[in-house]
Amino acid sequence: MTNTLFDALFAPHARNDAPFLQSDDGSVLSFAQTLRRAAQMAHVLAKAGVSPGDRVLVQAPKAADTIALYAGTLQAGGVYLPLNTAYTQAELEYFVGDATPKVIVCDPAAQADVAPLAQQMGATLFTLGAQGSLSQAADAQPDDFETVDRGPEDLAALLYTSGTTGRSKGAMLSHRNLLSNAEVLVDLWRITDQDRLIHALPVFHTHGLFVALNTALLAGTTVRLMSRFDLDTILEELPTSTLMMGVPTFYTRLLGDARFTRDLVANMRLFISGSAPLLAETHQAFEARTGHRILERYGMTETNMITSNPYDGDRISGTVGYALPGVEVKITDPETGVELPRGEIGVIEVRGDNVFGGYWKMPEKTAEELRHDGFFITGDLATQDGQGRVTIVGRAKDLIISGGYNIYPKEIEDVLNQVPGVLETAVFGTPNPDFGESVVAAVVSEGPSAVSTEALQTAVAQALARFKHPRQYAFLDALPRNTMGKVQKNVLRAQFGGAP
């Protein structure tokens, strides 16, 4: 039997006793041990009724068993569906209803809340974590499993991303999508079994799951698996590591500590940044401090990685480099779709084996954003110079990216507009050196004392994950509008510290 992604990432390590996952508690799992644990996970999933194509929804802590569950889901023929652990109960209800998973895996602390959703859906519920039922069930299973047949075009993962209207959209990613991208990145960034990767990213996100882990598996790289970003721990790990993938926040926090020196990173080979724009000042300060030039790249949930600054050659701050090998990038007119001359601002469109197959149960939205010729309309505005180097200048949509997470303003506005005393709101992003962007909410109320900041914060906290919470509330007499009555968020961004 063949299983495209599992056969490439995991199966070759059946007898590899080199260290793979080094966790916070000091435990170390070899590649071979991880593979055997994945087989135990696959048995549990199969006994729970997971068949080829069934979704396994995972909202669980980052741990070695979470990685084994990812592998076991692939081996059992399932579709891996990771969710942000910060999502609220109301948000989780939507994802469960939309994806109709066969199995749900959650933190033990959330079991009481998630159980009714699982029962309503007819899904089997497991917990993963200290004393979790999934880990205990896996302990009793054989450590070998007959891999289920899955081809290049079969679904491997379903990742939800924010859209321009309505609810989150499930991006359908095939075995070919994920494997092709990992193969290109391993070659481009020269990742090998001699590397040691500092992994402090979440594993419910493209960056931490598919960019970091898939490349490590393909290359046989040791991974220092950190449950979260911890400055002291990263400073301890840098002298014995060679590779780090992070978001701008990681690098600004390192620069803020006097212990972060050139000598400390003498063994490091490469620092990579993505998920949010890296400010030019951060680039310059990092190089001055360490001698390393951060490599910035660009990607999306729907496409994995699209472009990268070069390993050799100029890594220019403010740009995201060139299209990856095998990936086509063009800049088009947002209205006509016609390709624009080099140097002009337009929408990035991308085509290649890395581009997803469409949105889960959303054929109309798929048709809007995925052209018949295979080009995906990203919605990001950019220019491309004569050599093909891409510079992103903004977004055609109002999407906010903060800390690497996509945030859709309307979702926040809908919550705020329900608060008594609120007339209308406009949510937008402003530049933030740590997170890429900060969420700001402009609020028009019924009167000077009609609503308080505390009331707005309470409403948001009850409905939305923390990363979506506005960092600033600005009370205005009226929202700026154009002659057609449309709110001018560019004016608000300029007024509150961002570029129009």
C-alpha positions in Angstrom: 0.0 0.0 0.0 1.2 3.5 -0.7 0.4 6.6 1.3 2.1 9.6 -0.3 2.8 11.9 2.7 3.3 9.2 5.3 5.6 7.2 3.1 7.8 10.3 2.5 7.9 11.8 6.0 7.6 8.9 8.4 8.1 5.5 6.9 11.8 6.0 6.1 12.5 6.4 9.8 11.3 3.0 10.9 14.9 2.0 11.9 16.2 5.5 12.6 17.3 5.7 16.2 18.6 9.3 15.9 16.9 11.8 18.3 13.8 13.5 16.8 11.7 15.2 19.5 13.4 16.7 22.5 10.7 18.0 24.9 10.5 20.4 27.7 10.5 17.7 30.3 13.8 16.4 29.1 12.3 13.3 27.4 13.7 12.4 24.0 11.9 10.3 21.3 13.9 8.9 18.4 12.4 8.9 14.9 11.8 5.2 15.2 10.0 5.6 18.5 7.8 8.4 17.1 6.9 6.1 14.2 5.9 3.3 16.6 3.9 5.7 18.7 2.1 6.9 15.5 1.1 3.3 14.8 -0.4 3.0 18.2 -2.4 6.2 17.5 -3.5 4.9 14.2 -4.9 1.8 15.9 -6.9 3.9 18.3 -8.3 6.0 15.4 -9.2 2.9 13.4 -11.0 1.4 16.3 -12.9 4.7 16.7 -14.2 4.2 13.1 -11.8 6.5 11.2 -11.9 5.6 7.5 -10.1 7.2 4.6 -11.1 10.8 4.3 -12.6 11.1 7.8 -11.6 14.2 9.8 -9.7 14.0 13.0 -10.2 17.4 14.8 -7.4 18.2 17.3 -7.6 21.1 19.8 -4.9 19.9 22.1 -1.7 20.9 23.8 1.6 20.9 21.9 3.5 17.7 22.9 5.3 14.7 21.4 2.0 12.7 21.4 0.4 15.5 19.3 3.0 15.0 16.7 2.5 11.2 16.8 -1.3 11.8 16.4 -0.6 13.8 13.2 1.4 10.9 11.9 -1.1 8.3 13.1 -3.9 10.2 11.4 -2.1 10.1 8.1 -1.2 6.5 8.5 -4.9 5.6 9.2 -6.0 7.5 6.1 -7.6 10.3 8.0 -7.6 14.0 7.4 -5.8 16.0 10.1 -7.7 19.1 11.3 -5.7 21.1 13.9 -7.4 24.0 15.7 -6.1 26.9 17.7 -6.2 26.0 21.4 -7.4 29.6 22.2 -10.7 29.2 20.3 -13.8 29.6 22.5 -16.6 27.1 22.9 -18.8 29.1 20.4 -16.0 29.1 17.8 -15.4 25.4 18.3 -19.1 24.6 17.8 -18.8 26.1 14.3 -15.8 24.1 13.3 -17.3 20.8 14.6 -20.5 21.4 12.7 -18.8 22.3 9.5 -16.1 19.6 9.4 -18.2 16.8 10.9 -15.2 15.0 12.4 -15.2 11.3 13.2 -12.9 11.9 16.2 -12.3 15.0 18.4 -9.2 15.3 20.5 -9.1 18.0 23.2 -7.3 19.1 26.4 -8.6 17.2 29.5 -9.6 20.5 31.0 -12.0 21.1 28.1 -13.6 17.7 28.1 -16.8 18.7 29.9 -17.4 21.5 27.4 -16.6 19.6 24.3 -18.4 16.3 25.2 -21.9 17.6 24.2 -20.5 18.7 20.8 -19.0 15.3 20.2 -22.2 13.6 21.2 -24.3 15.8 19.0 -22.0 15.0 16.0 -21.7 11.3 16.8 -17.9 11.7 17.1 -15.6 9.8 19.5 -14.0 12.2 22.0 -10.5 11.7 23.4 -8.3 13.9 25.6 -4.6 14.5 25.0 -2.4 15.7 27.8 -1.5 14.6 31.3 -3.6 11.5 32.0 -5.3 12.0 28.7 -7.6 9.1 27.4 -6.0 9.1 23.9 -2.5 8.5 25.3 -3.8 5.8 27.6 -5.7 4.1 24.8 -2.6 4.2 22.6 -0.4 2.6 25.3 -2.4 -0.6 24.9 -2.1 -0.9 21.1 0.4 -2.7 18.9 3.3 -0.5 17.7 2.9 -1.5 14.1 0.0 -0.6 11.7 -0.8 -1.5 8.1 -0.7 1.9 6.5 -3.9 2.9 4.6 -3.6 3.6 0.9 -3.7 7.4 0.1 -2.7 9.0 -3.2 -1.2 12.4 -4.0 -4.6 14.0 -4.6 -6.2 12.7 -1.5 -6.8 15.1 1.4 -4.2 15.1 4.1 -5.3 18.1 6.1 -8.1 20.6 6.6 -7.0 24.0 7.9 -9.4 26.7 8.6 -8.5 30.3 7.6 -10.3 33.6 7.9 -12.2 34.9 4.8 -13.5 38.1 3.6 -17.1 37.4 4.4 -18.9 35.0 6.7 -17.3 32.3 8.7 -13.8 30.7 8.5 -13.1 28.6 5.5 -11.6 25.1 5.5 -8.6 24.9 3.1 -8.4 21.4 1.7 -4.7 20.4 1.4 -3.7 17.2 -0.4 -0.8 14.9 0.2 0.9 16.4 -3.0 0.4 20.0 -1.7 2.2 19.3 1.6 4.9 17.0 0.3 5.9 19.2 -2.7 6.3 22.2 -0.5 8.4 20.4 2.1 10.7 19.0 -0.6 11.3 22.4 -2.1 12.0 24.0 1.3 14.5 21.3 2.4 16.5 21.9 -0.7 16.2 25.7 -0.7 17.1 26.2 2.9 19.6 23.3 2.9 18.1 21.5 5.9 19.8 18.2 6.8 20.1 15.6 9.5 22.9 17.7 10.9 20.6 20.5 11.9 18.9 21.0 15.2 15.7 23.1 15.0 14.3 25.3 17.8 10.5 24.8 17.5 8.6 27.3 19.6 5.7 27.7 17.1 2.2 26.4 17.6 1.4 23.1 15.8 -2.1 24.1 14.7 -0.8 26.5 12.1 0.8 26.0 8.7 4.1 27.5 9.9 4.7 25.3 12.9 3.1 22.1 11.5 3.9 21.9 7.8 6.9 24.2 7.3 8.8 23.3 10.4 7.9 19.7 11.2 7.4 18.4 7.6 10.8 19.7 6.6 12.4 18.3 9.7 10.9 14.9 9.1 11.9 14.9 5.4 15.5 15.8 6.3 15.9 13.8 9.5 16.4 17.0 11.6 16.4 16.9 15.4 13.6 19.1 16.9 13.8 20.9 20.2 10.0 20.9 20.8 9.0 23.7 23.1 5.4 23.9 24.3 5.5 27.7 23.8 7.9 30.6 23.3 10.0 31.0 26.4 12.8 33.5 26.2 15.1 31.9 28.8 14.7 28.5 27.3 15.5 29.7 23.8 18.6 31.5 25.0 19.7 28.2 26.6 19.1 26.2 23.4 20.7 28.5 20.9 24.3 27.4 21.5 23.6 23.8 20.6 21.1 24.5 17.7 21.6 25.4 14.1 18.1 26.4 12.9 15.2 28.5 14.1 11.8 29.3 12.5 9.8 32.0 14.1 7.5 35.0 13.8 8.7 38.6 14.2 7.7 38.6 17.9 10.4 36.0 18.6 13.1 38.1 17.2 12.1 41.4 18.8 12.0 39.7 22.2 15.4 38.1 21.7 16.8 41.5 20.7 15.3 43.0 23.9 17.6 40.7 26.1 21.2 41.7 26.7 22.1 38.0 26.9 21.4 37.6 23.2 24.8 38.1 21.7 26.9 37.2 18.6 28.8 34.6 20.6 25.6 32.9 21.8 24.5 32.2 18.2 27.9 31.2 16.9 26.6 27.7 16.1 23.4 28.8 14.4 23.1 28.4 10.6 19.8 30.1 9.8 17.1 32.2 11.3 13.8 32.2 9.3 10.8 34.5 9.8 7.3 34.4 8.5 3.5 34.6 9.3 3.7 38.4 9.7 5.8 41.2 8.2 9.2 41.8 9.7 10.1 45.4 10.2 13.2 46.8 8.5 14.4 48.0 11.9 14.3 44.5 13.3 16.3 43.1 10.3 19.0 45.7 10.8 19.2 45.4 14.6 19.4 41.6 14.3 22.2 41.7 11.8 24.1 44.3 13.8 23.8 42.2 17.0 24.4 38.7 15.6 25.9 39.0 12.2 23.0 36.9 10.9 20.6 38.2 8.3 17.1 36.8 9.0 15.6 35.0 6.0 12.0 36.1 5.4 9.5 34.1 3.4 5.8 34.4 2.4 3.0 31.9 2.4 -0.6 31.3 3.2 -2.8 28.5 4.6 -4.1 27.8 1.1 -0.7 27.5 -0.5 1.9 26.7 2.2 5.0 28.7 1.2 5.0 30.7 -2.0 8.2 32.8 -2.0 11.5 33.0 0.0 14.5 35.2 0.2 17.5 33.3 -1.1 19.9 31.2 1.1 22.8 32.6 -0.9 22.5 36.2 -2.1 20.7 39.3 -0.8 18.1 38.9 1.9 16.4 42.3 1.5 14.3 43.7 4.3 10.8 44.6 3.3 10.7 41.9 0.5 9.7 38.3 0.7 12.0 37.1 -2.1 11.4 35.0 -5.1 8.8 32.4 -6.1 9.9 28.9 -4.9 11.1 26.4 -7.5 8.1 24.9 -9.3 5.8 27.7 -8.1 4.5 30.4 -10.5 3.8 33.9 -9.2 2.3 36.8 -11.1 0.9 40.2 -10.2 -2.5 41.0 -11.7 -5.0 43.8 -11.9 -7.6 43.2 -9.1 -10.5 44.1 -11.4 -9.6 42.4 -14.7 -7.2 39.6 -13.6 -4.8 40.7 -16.4 -1.1 40.3 -15.5 0.6 43.7 -14.9 4.0 44.9 -16.0 6.8 44.5 -13.5 6.9 47.2 -10.9 3.2 47.9 -10.8 1.1 47.1 -7.7 -1.5 44.4 -8.1 -2.8 41.2 -6.5 -0.5 38.2 -6.1 -1.7 35.1 -7.9 0.1 31.7 -7.5 0.0 28.3 -9.2 1.8 25.1 -8.4 1.7 21.7 -6.7 1.5 23.6 -3.4 -1.8 25.3 -4.1 -4.8 23.8 -2.2 -7.8 22.1 -3.9 -10.5 24.5 -2.7 -12.6 25.4 0.3 -14.4 22.7 2.3 -18.1 22.6 1.3 -17.8 26.1 -0.3 -17.8 25.6 -4.1 -18.8 29.2 -4.8 -16.0 30.7 -2.7 -13.6 28.2 -4.3 -14.7 29.4 -7.7 -14.2 33.1 -6.7 -10.6 32.6 -5.5 -9.3 29.6 -7.5 -9.2 30.2 -11.3 -9.9 27.5 -13.8 -6.2 27.6 -14.9 -5.1 26.7 -11.4 -4.0 30.2 -10.2 -5.1 31.1 -6.7 -6.0 34.8 -6.0 -4.3 35.5 -2.7 -5.8 38.9 -2.1 -2.4 40.3 -1.1 -1.2 43.4 -2.9 2.4 43.4 -4.1 5.0 44.5 -6.7 7.5 42.3 -8.5 10.8 43.7 -9.8 12.6 42.8 -13.0 14.3 39.8 -11.3 11.1 38.5 -9.9 11.6 39.6 -6.3 8.2 40.2 -4.5 7.5 43.0 -2.2 4.1 43.0 -0.4 2.6 46.4 0.0 -0.7 45.6 1.7 -3.9 43.6 1.4 -6.8 44.0 -0.9 -9.0 42.7 2.0 -9.2 44.0 5.5 -7.6 40.9 7.0 -5.5 41.6 10.0 -2.4 39.4 10.7 -1.3 39.6 14.3 1.3 37.2 15.7 1.0 35.1 12.6 -2.8 34.6 13.0 -5.4 35.7 10.6 -8.1 37.9 12.1 -11.2 38.9 10.3 -12.5 42.4 11.4 -16.1 41.7 10.8 -16.2 38.9 13.3 -15.0 41.3 16.0 -17.3 44.1 14.8 -20.3 41.8 15.0 -19.6 41.1 18.7 -19.0 44.8 19.5 -22.1 46.0 17.7 -24.3 43.9 20.0 -23.1 45.7 23.1 -25.8 48.0 24.5 -24.9 51.6 23.8 -22.8 50.9 20.6 -24.0 52.5 17.4 -21.3 51.1 15.0 -17.7 50.0 15.0 -14.8 49.6 12.6 -12.0 47.2 13.4 -8.6 47.5 11.7 -4.9 46.7 12.1 -2.0 49.0 12.8 1.7 48.1 12.6 3.2 46.5 15.7 6.9 45.6 15.9 6.2 42.4 17.9 3.1 41.0 16.3 3.1 42.5 12.8 -0.2 44.2 13.5 -2.3 45.2 16.5 -6.1 45.0 16.5 -7.7 48.4 17.0 -11.5 49.0 17.3 -13.0 52.4 16.6 -16.4 52.7 18.3 -19.2 55.2 17.9 -21.6 55.1 20.9 -25.0 56.5 21.6 -23.5 59.1 24.0 -20.4 60.0 26.0 -21.3 57.6 28.8 -23.3 55.1 26.9 -20.7 52.3 26.9 -17.4 51.6 28.6 -14.2 50.1 27.5 -14.7 47.4 30.2 -18.1 46.4 28.7 -16.5 46.0 25.2 -13.6 43.9 26.6 -16.0 41.7 28.5 -18.2 41.0 25.4 -15.1 40.2 23.3 -13.6 37.9 26.0 -16.8 35.9 26.2 -17.1 35.4 22.4 -13.6 35.3 20.8 -10.2 33.8 21.2 -7.7 36.1 23.0 -5.6 36.8 19.8 -8.6 38.5 18.3 -9.1 40.9 21.2 -8.5 44.6 20.3 -5.5 46.1 22.0 -7.0 49.6 21.7 -10.5 51.0 21.7 -10.9 54.5 20.2 -14.2 56.3 20.8 -15.2 58.5 17.9 -18.1 60.8 17.1 -18.4 59.3 13.6 -16.6 56.9 11.4 -14.9 58.4 8.3 -16.7 57.5 5.1 -16.3 58.1 1.4 -19.0 59.6 -0.9 -20.6 56.1 -1.3 -20.9 55.7 2.5 -18.2 53.1 2.8 -16.1 53.3 6.0 -12.6 54.4 5.1 -10.4 52.1 7.2 -7.3 53.5 5.5 -8.1 56.8 7.1 -8.4 55.1 10.5 -5.1 53.3 10.1 -3.3 56.5 9.3 -5.0 58.3 12.2 -4.0 55.6 14.7 -0.4 55.0 13.7 -0.6 52.9 10.6 0.2 53.7 6.9 -2.8 54.2 4.7 
